[in-house]
Amino acid sequence: METKLSSVIIGFGIMGRIRYHAMQRHGGYEIRAICDIRSEVREQMPDGLFVYSDWRTCIDEQEPKVVIVCAVNKMIPEIVCYALKRGCAVFSEKPPGRTLEDALKIQKVYNECGITLKFGFNHRYHNSVIEAKALLDSGLLGEAVCVRGVYGKAGNEHFAEEWRNNKEISGGGILLDQGIHMLDLMRYLLGSELYVKSGIVNNLVWKELETEDSAIALLETERHQIASIHSSVLQWRHKFDMDILCTNGYIALNGLLTNSKSYGEESITYYKKDLLAESGKLGRPKEHTMCFNEDFSWDKEMDEFYEAVTNQKPIVHGTMDDAVKTMQIVTDIYKLAEKKG
Ligand SMILES: NC(=O)c1ccc[n+]([C@@H]2O[C@H](COP(=O)([O-])OP(=O)(O)OC[C@H]3O[C@@H](n4cnc5c(N)ncnc54)[C@H](O)[C@@H]3O)[C@@H](O)[C@H]2O)c1
């Protein structure tokens, strides 16, 4: 019989709800309680659950096997560390706090407790990314030598008031919020650690914000693979594009299937280099494209976590190490930009 994991969710905003539904679909989680500090959120909880406004009381009273942390960045380290120390397995949203120090604090407790901990680097579970990784691993296109990514969104009329732009709560702007996903993907797909060579972080339009609206960075691995990222709120639409240049071909990831459907259709296109123009079209090699219209990323993520907790399978994506390494990159980009400013 399938083990049901007694679970609580801390923070029931956008991500809390997404995780709740994925856990329900999975069937292996027994969600007992939800905690949120906002009364309007507590009033709209699904039926049959205990409802808390204080996360410590929620964890202490429920003594769950699993704690799902979907509160704001500022709260993540404290809640994650507390839950781990209480012997709970933890699934936490990214980023692992506001700073690298936060991530390292979590890492220390994690190392001491030796309990399952996974972070929500969700993009690795998107179909286009899974196909890209498989293509790279197959060797068909040779080795990945260069990757460039654009991750852009449009801030809405309330953007300036969002907690994401309150540095005290978020710790950083669009780079820490969204760019961190792309940096994680770049590390994953290149298969090497990235080091920051240069970076510019600025407020080009949203001048009143204390967090950046734009970040551009150049990075390199020890194997001299190159990466560039543009993370921006000035795209004025939602956009996700990644190009991967390989020794024998090319991969493009375009669009990302999200709940809002605003990043466009998700697709992967690849081609092999064709220097002899066997296709008859030098500069226009034969391309192969796959499009996806279903997003199973949240389900796959909750399944990996479930298997780790119940069957001691290793966490492959969103490990503590992934969390610290990507936080290191974000911190280095911020530091480099500060020095120049
Ligand atoms: N994995 C992803 O793809 C992804 C996407 C978006 C956001 N996130 C991350 O998820 C987290 C939440 O983001 P969101 O978009 O759901 O924000 P949100 O504002 O929609 O939800 C956050 C919720 O946490 C609650 N909260 C704040 N402090 C709390 C506390 N002390 N105790 C209990 N509840 C508290 C808020 O009231 C709110 O309801 C952030 O860390 C964010 O970076 C991850």
The ligand as a Tripos MOL2 file, in Angstrom:
@<TRIPOS>MOLECULE
LIG
   44    48     1     0     0
SMALL
NO_CHARGES

@<TRIPOS>ATOM
      1 N1          9.5020   27.3040   -8.2100 N.am      1 LIG1
      2 C1          9.0110   28.2870   -8.9250 C.2       1 LIG1
      3 O1          8.9410   28.1900  -10.1410 O.2       1 LIG1
      4 C2          8.5140   29.5240   -8.2250 C.ar      1 LIG1
      5 C3          7.6560   30.4170   -8.8920 C.ar      1 LIG1
      6 C4          7.1930   31.5330   -8.1980 C.ar      1 LIG1
      7 C5          7.6180   31.7620   -6.8880 C.ar      1 LIG1
      8 N2          8.4730   30.9020   -6.2810 N.ar      1 LIG1
      9 C6          8.9240   31.1200   -4.8810 C.3       1 LIG1
     10 O2          7.8660   30.7150   -4.0140 O.3       1 LIG1
     11 C7          7.8290   31.5330   -2.8520 C.3       1 LIG1
     12 C8          6.4150   32.1380   -2.7360 C.3       1 LIG1
     13 O3          6.1460   32.8710   -3.9020 O.3       1 LIG1
     14 P1          4.6410   33.1480   -4.3910 P.3       1 LIG1
     15 O4          4.7350   33.5770   -5.8100 O.co2     1 LIG1
     16 O5          3.7810   32.0120   -4.0490 O.co2     1 LIG1
     17 O6          4.2810   34.4070   -3.4900 O.3       1 LIG1
     18 P2          2.8540   34.7680   -2.8900 P.3       1 LIG1
     19 O7          2.9860   36.1630   -2.3880 O.co2     1 LIG1
     20 O8          1.7880   34.4670   -3.8740 O.co2     1 LIG1
     21 O9          2.6850   33.7730   -1.6630 O.3       1 LIG1
     22 C9          3.4720   33.8340   -0.5010 C.3       1 LIG1
     23 C10         2.5450   33.5160    0.6550 C.3       1 LIG1
     24 O10         3.3300   33.3640    1.8520 O.3       1 LIG1
     25 C11         2.5910   33.9490    2.9050 C.3       1 LIG1
     26 N3          3.5010   34.2600    4.0130 N.ar      1 LIG1
     27 C12         4.3900   35.2620    4.1150 C.ar      1 LIG1
     28 N4          5.0210   35.2080    5.3050 N.ar      1 LIG1
     29 C13         4.5220   34.1290    5.9520 C.ar      1 LIG1
     30 C14         4.7620   33.5600    7.2280 C.ar      1 LIG1
     31 N5          5.6300   34.0990    8.0870 N.pl3     1 LIG1
     32 N6          4.0500   32.4690    7.6010 N.ar      1 LIG1
     33 C15         3.1310   31.9230    6.7540 C.ar      1 LIG1
     34 N7          2.8590   32.4290    5.5300 N.ar      1 LIG1
     35 C16         3.5510   33.5190    5.1320 C.ar      1 LIG1
     36 C17         1.9540   35.1780    2.2780 C.3       1 LIG1
     37 O11         0.8610   35.6570    3.0320 O.3       1 LIG1
     38 C18         1.5370   34.6400    0.9150 C.3       1 LIG1
     39 O12         0.2190   34.1380    0.9090 O.3       1 LIG1
     40 C19         8.9310   32.5650   -3.0410 C.3       1 LIG1
     41 O13        10.0770   32.1500   -2.3620 O.3       1 LIG1
     42 C20         9.1880   32.5740   -4.5400 C.3       1 LIG1
     43 O14        10.5020   32.9250   -4.8760 O.3       1 LIG1
     44 C21         8.9110   29.7780   -6.9140 C.ar      1 LIG1
@<TRIPOS>BOND
     1     1     2 1
     2     2     3 2
     3     2     4 1
     4     4     5 ar
     5     4    44 ar
     6     5     6 ar
     7     6     7 ar
     8     7     8 ar
     9     8     9 1
    10     8    44 ar
    11     9    10 1
    12     9    42 1
    13    10    11 1
    14    11    12 1
    15    11    40 1
    16    12    13 1
    17    13    14 1
    18    14    15 2
    19    14    16 1
    20    14    17 1
    21    17    18 1
    22    18    19 2
    23    18    20 1
    24    18    21 1
    25    21    22 1
    26    22    23 1
    27    23    24 1
    28    23    38 1
    29    24    25 1
    30    25    26 1
    31    25    36 1
    32    26    27 ar
    33    26    35 ar
    34    27    28 ar
    35    28    29 ar
    36    29    30 ar
    37    29    35 ar
    38    30    31 1
    39    30    32 ar
    40    32    33 ar
    41    33    34 ar
    42    34    35 ar
    43    36    37 1
    44    36    38 1
    45    38    39 1
    46    40    41 1
    47    40    42 1
    48    42    43 1
@<TRIPOS>SUBSTRUCTURE
     1 LIG1         1 GROUP 0 **** ****
